Amino acid sequence: MLPFEIAVIVLALLLFFPVSNFIWVMSVRRLERKLGKQLTEQERQGQRTRARVIAVFVALTFSLLFNTHLMKVMGSAIGE
């Protein structure tokens, strides 16, 4: 089995792109609705950068919590 830290990093990397894209789409839609107009390409890029920063923290946090829980469940199932 993979060591805990590697499992956390791998899951965080796998989650980063879909989470980043989801946050970006929701952010752009919210901002366009708030402003009542389409965003410029520069504004969209700013939102993409913002979404990526947020996604790093979300993906790492979820991955850490998920793997911690998984290790506890597997540890109790094995009898450790």
Summary of the structure (lengths in Angstrom):
residues: 80
radius of gyration: 17.4
end to end distance: 15.2
largest distance: 58.7
contacts: 194
relative contact order: 0.16
helix: 88%
strand: 0%
